[in-house]
């Protein structure tokens, strides 16, 4: 059975479920508002799933390892496993899950995945550790997928808000290929940025996500955020060390997902071995892969109207 566990400080109250070790709530005490997407099935019924052992889809929903075919589903299986809470404090929760006979039919490796959540002031740190106890190299991708309520202020619309970055020049992104859930690797598009005070960014437009997620490769993003209508930060994500990043919402969805990925969906048409997949983690025997990101909430008082 999945239990909801809480941790809090004077700034935030966070709820995390044992199922998927998935964050279910990030409540800002200063704003008295829930900032994490609440999982409405009309748009998207997840909130902040962990994507493992694959981010996105494999082409035609399978991959090859040593010539054998393994059928897969979008974003892997970790989000549906029951994790064990191995440490719980007022400001810290640590979860762990390991392989089973069932997971090995999908992902032919033994593994231990540990997720640590820690609160510090108005920030939530998320840290992953993937251990490889096999006597061979293990291949996987891993990612985060938290959604945030946008709009968050009364009397505002999603299109009043901004995407924020700390990069000076344009960012380049790819789009999803048709309805396949894979990436169109043949073309990139520039995301032109303008100044918003100390940040660079662009408006969130009505049709920005008509073709699903914006996919950023080549470690372009190590800090991304969502800005209030005045261009100041509402949510930020520090994500140094990630090779890929996604930004997404469902059509008309009142939320925006900021998604740090190590590896991503296949390019359309990719049929190589999993070891040949761009940005895949190749974890040697006996080693541990570690990576993480930090979500920060910047409270703003409602304007009097």
SVG drawing of the C-alpha trace seen along z (x, -y; Angstrom):
<svg xmlns="http://www.w3.org/2000/svg" viewBox="-11 -47 44 60">
<polyline fill="none" stroke="black" stroke-width="0.4" points="0.0,0.0 1.2,-3.5 1.5,-5.9 1.7,-9.7 4.6,-11.0 5.1,-14.7 8.0,-16.9 8.0,-20.6 9.8,-23.7 8.7,-27.3 8.5,-27.9 7.2,-24.7 5.1,-21.6 5.8,-18.7 4.0,-15.4 5.5,-12.3 3.9,-9.0 5.5,-5.6 4.2,-4.7 6.8,-5.9 8.4,-8.0 6.5,-10.7 6.1,-14.2 2.3,-14.8 2.3,-18.3 4.6,-21.4 2.6,-23.9 4.0,-27.4 3.2,-28.6 4.1,-32.1 1.6,-32.3 -0.8,-29.8 -0.9,-28.1 -0.2,-24.7 2.4,-25.1 2.7,-21.5 0.2,-20.3 -2.6,-18.3 -3.0,-15.6 -6.3,-16.2 -7.1,-13.3 -8.6,-15.7 -5.1,-16.8 -2.5,-14.6 -3.0,-12.4 0.6,-12.4 2.3,-15.1 6.0,-14.5 7.0,-11.0 10.5,-9.6 11.3,-8.4 13.4,-5.2 14.9,-3.1 13.8,-5.1 12.9,-8.7 10.1,-9.0 9.5,-6.3 11.8,-3.9 11.1,-3.8 8.2,-1.4 8.2,-0.8 11.1,1.6 14.9,1.5 17.7,4.0 20.2,5.3 22.8,7.8 20.4,8.5 17.4,9.3 14.2,7.3 12.7,5.8 9.3,4.2 8.8,1.0 6.3,-1.7 6.7,-5.4 8.8,-6.7 9.6,-3.2 8.3,-1.4 9.7,-3.2 6.8,-5.6 4.5,-2.6 6.6,-0.7 6.2,-0.9 9.4,-2.3 10.5,-1.6 11.0,-4.7 14.4,-4.0 14.9,-7.3 12.4,-10.0 13.1,-13.2 11.2,-16.5 13.0,-17.9 14.2,-14.7 12.7,-11.6 14.8,-8.8 13.3,-6.1 14.7,-3.0 13.6,-0.3 15.3,2.7 14.8,4.9 12.4,7.8 11.7,10.8 9.0,8.6 11.3,5.6 14.0,7.9 11.7,9.0 11.6,5.4 15.0,4.2 17.5,7.1 19.6,5.8 19.7,5.9 19.7,2.4 19.0,0.3 17.5,-3.1 17.6,-5.6 15.8,-8.9 16.5,-11.5 14.3,-14.6 15.5,-17.4 14.0,-20.7 16.2,-23.8 14.3,-27.1 12.1,-27.6 13.9,-24.8 13.4,-21.1 16.5,-19.1 16.0,-15.8 18.9,-13.5 19.1,-10.1 21.6,-7.3 21.5,-4.2 23.7,-1.3 24.8,1.4 25.5,4.7 25.8,6.6 29.0,8.0 28.4,6.1 27.7,2.5 24.1,1.3 22.4,-1.0 19.5,-3.4 18.2,-6.9 16.6,-8.7 14.6,-11.9 12.4,-14.1 8.9,-15.3 7.4,-17.8 4.5,-19.9 3.7,-23.3 0.5,-25.2 0.4,-28.0 -1.3,-30.3 -0.8,-30.6 -1.9,-34.2 -5.6,-35.2 -6.8,-37.1 -3.9,-35.9 -3.6,-33.6 -0.9,-31.1 0.1,-33.2 0.9,-36.0 3.8,-33.9 7.4,-33.5 10.0,-30.8 13.2,-31.9 16.8,-30.9 20.3,-32.1 21.6,-31.6 22.5,-34.7 22.0,-33.5 19.1,-31.6 18.4,-28.0 17.8,-25.3 15.2,-22.7 13.7,-19.7 10.1,-18.7 8.2,-15.4 7.8,-13.4 4.0,-13.2 2.2,-10.9 5.1,-8.5 6.4,-9.9 9.9,-10.0 11.9,-13.0 12.3,-14.5 16.0,-14.6 16.2,-16.2 15.5,-19.8 16.1,-22.2 14.4,-25.4 15.7,-28.5 14.0,-29.8 14.8,-33.4 15.3,-35.0 14.8,-38.5 15.8,-40.3 13.7,-40.0 15.8,-41.8 18.7,-39.5 17.2,-36.6 16.7,-35.8 13.5,-34.3 10.4,-34.2 6.6,-34.4 4.6,-31.2 2.4,-31.3 -0.9,-29.6 0.5,-27.3 3.9,-26.7 3.2,-23.0 1.0,-22.1 3.6,-19.5 4.1,-18.1 7.3,-18.9 10.2,-21.2 13.3,-19.0 16.7,-20.6 19.8,-18.5 23.6,-19.1 23.5,-20.1 22.1,-23.6 20.1,-24.1 21.5,-24.0 18.9,-26.5 15.4,-27.0 12.4,-28.7 8.8,-29.9 8.4,-33.6 5.4,-35.6 3.8,-38.1 6.3,-40.7 9.2,-38.5 10.4,-37.7 10.8,-34.0 7.9,-31.9 9.6,-28.5 13.2,-27.7 15.1,-24.5 18.9,-24.1 19.9,-21.1 23.6,-21.2 25.0,-18.0 21.9,-17.0 22.4,-16.3 18.8,-16.9 15.8,-19.0 12.1,-19.0 9.4,-21.6 5.8,-20.5 2.1,-20.8 -0.9,-19.0 -3.2,-21.1 -4.9,-23.7 -3.3,-22.2 -3.1,-24.8 0.4,-23.6 3.9,-23.6 6.4,-20.8 10.2,-21.4 11.9,-18.1 15.6,-17.5 16.7,-14.4 19.9,-12.3 19.1,-10.8 15.7,-11.1 13.3,-9.4 14.7,-7.8 14.9,-9.8 12.3,-8.6 13.6,-5.6 16.4,-4.7 16.8,-0.9 20.3,-0.5 21.5,1.3 20.7,-0.5 24.4,-1.0 24.4,-3.1 21.6,-5.4 22.8,-9.1 23.2,-10.3 22.4,-6.9 24.0,-6.2 26.6,-3.4 27.2,-2.4 30.1,-0.1 29.8,2.9 29.9,2.1 29.5,-1.6 26.9,-4.2 25.4,-6.9 24.4,-10.1 22.6,-13.2 20.0,-15.6 18.2,-18.9 16.8,-21.6 13.3,-23.2 12.9,-26.7 9.7,-28.5 9.6,-32.3 6.5,-33.5 4.6,-36.6 1.8,-38.4 -1.4,-38.8 -1.9,-42.3 -4.9,-44.2 -7.6,-44.7"/>
</svg>
